[in-house]
Amino acid sequence: MGLLKGFTGVSGAIMTQVYLAVYGDDSTSLILLVGWLPAAFSIAFLFTLRKIQVARQDNEIRVFNHYLYVALSMAFFSMLMTILQKEIKFSHIAYVASASVLCSMLLIPLGIAIRQELQLWGLNQLKPVIINPLELVKIDQQVLSPLRQPPRQDASCCDRPKRGEDFTILQALFSFDMILILVATFCGLGVNLTAMDNVGQIGESLGYQIHTVSTFVSLVSIWNFCGRVFAGFVSDILIEKYHLPRPAMIAAVQAFSSVAHLLVAIPFFNGSIYVSSIIVGFCYGAQMTLLYTIISELFGLKRFATLFNVGQLAVPLGSYVFNVKICGFLYDKEALKQLAEKGLVRIPGKELTCLGTQCYRRSFLLMAAVSLVGALCTTLLVYRTRNFYKGDIYKKFKDENEKLKGEEQEVDGQHA
């Protein structure tokens, strides 16, 4: 999940390179590109989605690592191009070349998947195709068993299953764990998304040039990818070796993100906005991956699609509150104050512009405090789930996988 969400995170930097290669410096065309390109790809690949069931392969970690190396190479190349384009004036041909290299790297994961499928296909071809009557009996029992059993009644929202089992939607929504997750998401992801949305305007208020502001946006995107990828397998290692609850990493990330907000509110050194952009991007990406992983672990996978989106509802809500009601309000208030000091009045319909560190000081001090509140909520979730993460949280999936492999070996033995 971290790897998939990571590609979403790095997409901003990739789209920037494609935009520069195709349109140059035309903001209207950028809006057009963002409007049609993602939709076209979604429609083109819609028909490749299907439900499959397959046993885990022995070399799956090696294949995952190959995907990871490619993804990291893309992120490193994107960051390198971002830095070079800031320091060196690129020609249009140079932009086309960098975008072409990046798009070529996007095709490598497809090659890895094709190679793996061909290997599996070759192994399956070695097995003789024999109709096994026992398998027909199993299929028949699977089809008839639902008819022989009385319909299962879902438990009420007050009768909750144990953590890790499949919750109903109401059971999950009325659980204290989900409430803590939603509050932590509102605080953590809400303030980080607000910082990401305002990074360009923050750069302008601090006096950075326009081409430098675009660097902040690319840095946020690239480190967003890094946060999404590293949070996944690092938290897996911490669980496997130390039985550290996965919410503990969210708590640490939320506390760390408060540093980024303080760097905007009180710039301690020149270029602090660069460091803030990196921290915000990393923390947002890490929380995004960990949030959905924790929901799947605590409430099961049966209704994960719905619960996935329920957890995501707190993100736009938090962004609206902090972006519009707090940051926007305080920014406009400071801009009007600067106009009054100059003896000017606001022109109706004209956008307000605020310059100086004071433009975002109060709002980002508040958001730093909110990040710490989110970290406290997540720490409470760590305490509540500590016993759950001490056990083997993936035991039932391992048992199902071993059962599936045992059935395959049994069929192979009968064929032999």
C-alpha positions in Angstrom: 0.0 0.0 0.0 2.9 2.3 0.8 4.4 1.7 -2.6 1.1 2.4 -4.5 0.4 5.5 -2.4 4.0 6.5 -3.1 3.5 6.7 -6.8 0.5 9.0 -6.1 2.8 11.2 -4.1 5.5 11.5 -6.7 2.9 12.1 -9.5 3.1 15.9 -8.8 6.8 16.0 -9.7 6.2 13.8 -12.8 3.3 15.9 -14.0 5.5 19.0 -13.6 8.2 17.5 -15.9 5.6 16.5 -18.5 4.0 19.9 -18.4 7.3 21.7 -18.9 8.2 19.4 -21.8 4.8 19.7 -23.6 3.6 23.2 -22.8 6.7 25.1 -21.6 5.5 27.9 -19.2 1.8 28.2 -19.9 -0.4 28.0 -16.8 -3.6 27.7 -18.7 -2.3 24.6 -20.5 -1.3 23.1 -17.2 -4.9 23.2 -16.0 -6.0 21.6 -19.3 -3.3 18.8 -18.8 -4.4 18.1 -15.3 -8.0 18.0 -16.5 -7.6 15.4 -19.2 -4.5 13.3 -18.7 -5.3 11.5 -15.3 -8.9 10.9 -16.5 -7.7 9.4 -19.8 -5.3 7.0 -18.0 -8.0 6.0 -15.5 -10.5 5.1 -18.3 -7.8 3.3 -20.4 -6.8 1.0 -17.5 -10.3 0.6 -16.0 -10.8 -2.7 -17.8 -7.7 -4.3 -16.4 -9.1 -4.4 -12.9 -10.4 -7.8 -11.9 -10.8 -9.9 -8.8 -8.2 -12.7 -8.4 -7.1 -15.1 -5.7 -3.6 -16.4 -5.7 -1.2 -17.8 -3.1 1.7 -15.7 -2.0 4.9 -16.5 -4.0 8.2 -17.3 -2.4 10.0 -14.5 -4.3 7.5 -11.8 -3.6 9.8 -9.8 -1.4 12.4 -9.7 -4.2 9.8 -8.6 -6.7 8.6 -5.9 -4.3 12.2 -4.7 -3.8 12.5 -4.3 -7.6 9.5 -2.1 -7.7 10.9 -0.1 -4.7 14.2 0.4 -6.4 12.5 1.8 -9.5 10.3 4.0 -7.5 13.2 5.4 -5.5 15.2 6.0 -8.7 12.2 8.0 -10.1 12.0 10.1 -7.0 15.7 10.7 -7.0 15.7 11.7 -10.7 12.8 14.0 -10.2 14.4 15.8 -7.3 17.7 16.0 -9.3 15.9 17.6 -12.2 14.0 20.0 -9.9 17.3 21.2 -8.4 19.1 21.5 -11.8 16.1 23.4 -13.4 16.4 25.9 -10.5 20.1 26.4 -11.0 20.4 26.1 -14.8 18.1 27.6 -17.4 16.8 24.6 -19.4 15.9 24.7 -23.1 12.7 23.2 -24.3 14.7 20.2 -25.7 16.2 19.7 -22.3 12.8 19.6 -20.7 11.6 17.1 -23.3 14.7 14.9 -22.6 14.1 14.9 -18.9 10.4 14.1 -19.2 11.2 11.3 -21.7 13.6 9.7 -19.3 11.1 9.9 -16.5 8.3 8.4 -18.6 10.6 5.6 -19.7 11.2 4.8 -16.0 7.5 4.7 -15.5 7.3 1.7 -17.9 9.9 -0.4 -16.0 7.4 -1.6 -13.3 5.2 -2.9 -16.2 8.2 -4.9 -17.5 8.8 -6.3 -14.0 5.1 -7.5 -13.8 5.3 -9.0 -17.3 8.5 -10.9 -16.4 6.9 -12.3 -13.2 3.7 -13.3 -15.0 5.7 -15.1 -17.7 7.7 -17.0 -15.0 4.5 -18.1 -13.3 2.9 -19.1 -16.6 6.0 -21.2 -17.4 5.7 -23.0 -14.1 2.0 -23.7 -14.6 2.7 -25.1 -18.1 4.9 -27.8 -16.5 2.0 -29.1 -14.5 -0.3 -31.6 -16.3 -3.9 -30.5 -16.7 -6.0 -33.3 -15.3 -9.6 -33.0 -14.2 -9.7 -34.1 -10.5 -13.1 -35.4 -9.3 -12.2 -34.4 -5.8 -11.9 -30.7 -6.9 -15.4 -30.9 -8.5 -16.7 -32.1 -5.2 -15.1 -29.2 -3.4 -16.5 -26.7 -5.8 -19.9 -28.3 -5.5 -19.7 -28.1 -1.7 -18.7 -24.4 -1.9 -21.7 -23.6 -4.1 -24.2 -25.5 -2.0 -22.9 -24.7 1.4 -24.6 -21.2 1.5 -27.9 -22.8 0.6 -27.6 -25.3 3.5 -26.8 -22.7 6.1 -29.2 -20.2 7.6 -28.5 -16.6 6.6 -26.0 -15.0 8.9 -27.2 -12.0 10.8 -24.7 -9.1 11.2 -24.0 -8.2 14.8 -25.3 -4.9 16.1 -23.1 -1.9 16.4 -22.9 -2.4 20.2 -21.7 -6.0 19.9 -18.2 -5.4 18.5 -15.8 -8.2 17.4 -12.2 -8.3 18.5 -9.6 -6.1 16.8 -8.4 -7.6 13.6 -11.7 -9.3 12.8 -14.2 -8.0 10.2 -16.3 -5.1 11.6 -19.5 -3.9 10.1 -19.6 -0.3 9.1 -21.6 0.8 12.1 -19.5 -1.3 14.5 -16.4 0.5 13.2 -17.9 4.0 13.2 -19.1 3.7 16.8 -15.8 2.3 18.1 -13.6 4.5 20.2 -10.6 3.5 18.0 -12.2 4.9 14.9 -13.1 8.1 16.7 -9.4 8.5 17.7 -8.3 7.8 14.1 -10.7 10.4 12.7 -9.6 13.1 15.2 -5.9 12.3 14.6 -6.5 12.4 10.9 -8.4 15.7 11.1 -5.6 17.3 13.1 -2.5 15.7 11.4 -3.5 15.4 7.7 -5.7 18.5 7.9 -2.9 20.9 8.9 -0.4 19.2 6.6 -2.6 19.4 3.6 -3.3 23.1 4.4 0.5 23.7 4.5 0.9 21.9 1.1 -1.9 23.9 -0.4 -0.4 27.2 0.7 3.3 26.4 0.1 3.3 28.6 -3.1 1.7 31.6 -1.4 4.0 31.2 1.6 7.0 31.4 -0.7 5.7 34.5 -2.3 4.9 36.2 1.0 8.5 35.4 2.1 9.9 37.1 -1.0 11.0 34.1 -3.1 11.0 34.2 -6.9 8.2 32.5 -8.8 10.6 29.8 -10.3 11.8 29.1 -6.8 8.3 28.6 -5.5 7.8 25.8 -8.0 10.7 24.1 -6.4 8.9 24.0 -3.1 5.9 22.3 -4.8 8.2 19.6 -6.4 10.0 19.0 -3.1 6.7 18.5 -1.3 5.6 16.0 -4.0 8.9 14.0 -3.9 9.1 13.8 -0.2 5.4 13.0 0.0 6.4 9.9 -2.1 9.3 9.1 0.3 7.0 9.3 3.3 4.4 7.0 1.8 6.9 4.4 0.8 9.2 4.4 3.9 6.4 4.5 6.4 5.0 1.3 5.1 8.0 -1.0 5.3 9.6 0.8 8.3 6.5 0.3 10.4 6.4 -3.4 9.3 10.0 -3.8 10.5 9.2 -2.2 13.9 6.1 -4.4 14.3 8.0 -7.6 13.4 11.1 -7.0 15.5 9.8 -4.9 18.4 6.0 -5.3 18.3 5.7 -1.6 18.3 2.1 -0.6 17.5 1.8 1.0 14.0 0.0 4.1 15.4 3.2 4.9 17.3 4.8 5.9 14.0 1.9 8.2 13.2 2.3 9.9 16.6 6.0 10.4 15.9 5.3 11.8 12.5 2.6 14.2 13.7 4.9 15.5 16.4 7.7 15.9 13.8 5.3 17.8 11.5 4.8 20.5 14.1 8.5 21.4 13.6 7.7 22.2 9.9 4.8 24.5 10.9 7.1 26.3 13.4 9.7 26.9 10.7 7.0 28.7 8.7 5.7 30.7 11.6 9.1 31.6 12.9 11.8 31.2 10.2 14.9 30.5 12.2 17.3 30.6 9.2 17.4 31.5 5.5 15.9 28.8 3.4 13.8 27.3 6.3 10.9 27.0 3.8 12.9 24.4 2.0 13.2 22.3 5.1 9.6 22.9 6.0 8.5 21.7 2.5 10.5 18.5 2.9 9.1 17.7 6.4 5.5 18.5 5.5 5.6 16.4 2.3 7.2 13.5 4.2 4.9 13.6 7.2 1.7 13.9 5.0 2.7 10.9 2.9 3.7 8.8 5.9 0.4 9.5 7.7 -1.6 8.8 4.5 -0.2 5.3 4.2 -0.3 4.4 7.9 -3.9 5.6 8.3 -5.3 3.1 5.8 -3.0 0.3 6.9 -4.2 0.7 10.5 -7.8 0.8 9.5 -7.4 -2.5 7.6 -5.6 -4.1 10.6 -8.0 -3.0 13.3 -11.3 -3.4 11.4 -10.6 -6.2 8.9 -10.7 -6.2 5.1 -14.3 -7.2 4.4 -15.6 -3.6 4.4 -12.2 -2.0 4.0 -13.3 0.0 0.8 -16.0 1.8 2.7 -14.0 2.3 5.9 -11.1 3.5 3.8 -13.2 6.4 2.5 -14.7 7.1 5.9 -11.3 7.6 7.3 -10.5 9.9 4.4 -13.5 12.2 5.0 -11.6 13.8 7.9 -8.9 15.0 5.5 -10.9 17.5 3.4 -12.9 18.6 6.5 -9.6 19.4 8.3 -8.3 21.1 5.2 -11.4 23.3 4.9 -11.3 24.4 8.6 -7.6 25.2 8.7 -7.2 26.4 5.1 -10.3 28.6 4.7 -11.5 29.4 8.2 -8.1 29.9 9.9 -5.2 30.4 7.4 -7.3 32.3 4.8 -9.0 34.5 7.4 -5.8 35.4 9.2 -3.9 36.0 5.9 -6.6 38.4 4.6 -6.7 40.1 8.0 -3.0 40.8 7.9 -3.1 41.9 4.2 -5.9 44.4 5.0 -3.7 45.7 7.9 -0.8 46.2 5.6 -3.1 48.1 3.1 -4.3 50.3 6.0 -0.8 51.1 7.1 0.0 52.3 3.5 -3.2 54.4 3.5 -4.8 52.3 0.8 -8.2 50.6 0.6 -9.1 47.2 -0.9 -10.2 47.2 -4.5 -13.3 45.0 -4.8 -12.7 41.8 -6.7 -8.9 42.1 -6.5 -7.0 39.4 -4.6 -5.3 40.4 -1.4 -1.5 40.1 -1.1 0.4 39.9 2.1 4.2 40.1 2.4 6.4 39.2 5.4 6.7 36.4 8.0 3.7 37.8 9.9 1.3 36.7 7.2 1.2 33.0 8.3 2.7 33.3 11.8 -0.4 33.0 14.0 -2.1 30.4 11.7 1.0 28.1 11.6 1.6 28.5 15.4 -1.9 27.3 15.8 -1.4 24.4 13.4 1.8 23.3 15.2 -0.3 23.0 18.4 -3.0 21.1 16.5 -0.4 18.6 15.2 0.6 18.0 18.8 -3.0 17.4 19.8 -3.2 14.8 16.9 -0.1 13.2 18.2 -1.6 12.9 21.7 -4.8 11.3 20.3 -2.7 8.8 18.3 -0.6 8.0 21.5 -3.8 7.1 23.2 -4.6 4.7 20.3 -1.1 3.2 20.7 -1.9 2.5 24.4 -5.3 0.9 23.5 -3.8 -1.3 20.7 -0.6 -2.3 22.4 -1.7 -5.9 23.2 -3.2 -6.4 19.7 0.2 -5.5 18.0 2.1 -7.8 20.4 0.5 -10.8 18.7 0.7 -12.0 15.1 -1.7 -9.5 13.4 -1.4 -11.4 10.1 -1.9 -14.9 11.5 -5.3 -15.5 9.8 -3.9 -14.5 6.4 -0.9 -16.8 6.8 -3.2 -19.6 7.8 -5.3 -19.0 4.7 -2.2 -18.9 2.5 -0.8 -22.1 4.0 -4.2 -23.8 3.5 -4.3 -22.7 -0.2 -0.7 -23.9 -0.7 -1.6 -27.2 1.0 -4.5 -27.7 -1.4 -2.3 -27.0 -4.4 0.3 -29.5 -3.2 -2.4 -32.1 -2.6 -3.7 -31.7 -6.1 -0.1 -31.9 -7.5 0.4 -35.2 -5.5 -2.8 -36.7 -6.9 -1.7 -35.7 -10.4 1.7 -37.3 -9.9 
